Amino acid sequence: MFSINSTIGLFAHVDLSALPEEKTALFIEGLVLHYGNHQALLDIHMRIANGQV
């Protein structure tokens, strides 16, 4: 599946959940982030491939 953003360009949607561990640059599981007293993020899970950071 592809999506086009007129200001950024063409992106392919890739399922990174099956990305091999050795090709993972950043792996986040269960991230919770507060900005002052405001909860900004809750239970974020993310995997970023090498070369994509």
C-alpha positions in Angstrom: 0.0 0.0 0.0 1.3 3.5 -0.9 0.2 6.9 0.3 1.2 10.3 -1.2 1.8 13.4 0.9 2.1 16.4 -1.3 4.6 18.1 1.0 6.8 15.1 1.8 6.5 12.6 -1.0 5.8 8.9 -1.6 5.8 6.4 1.3 5.4 2.6 1.4 3.6 1.1 4.4 5.7 -1.7 5.7 4.9 -4.1 8.6 7.9 -3.7 10.8 6.6 -6.1 13.5 8.3 -9.0 11.5 11.6 -7.1 11.1 14.6 -9.2 12.2 16.2 -8.0 15.4 19.6 -7.4 13.6 17.8 -5.0 11.2 16.2 -3.0 14.0 17.8 0.4 15.0 15.3 1.4 17.6 12.7 -0.7 19.5 10.2 0.9 21.9 7.7 -1.1 24.0 5.2 0.4 26.5 6.4 4.0 26.3 4.5 6.5 28.5 5.4 10.2 28.2 4.2 13.1 30.2 4.6 16.8 29.3 4.4 18.6 32.6 1.2 17.3 34.2 -0.3 16.3 30.8 0.0 12.7 29.6 1.1 13.0 26.0 1.6 9.4 25.1 0.4 6.1 26.5 1.6 2.5 25.8 3.5 3.3 22.6 5.1 0.3 20.8 7.4 1.1 17.9 10.2 -0.5 15.8 12.3 1.5 13.4 14.5 -0.2 10.9 18.3 0.5 10.3 18.7 3.5 8.0 15.3 5.0 8.8 16.4 7.1 11.7 
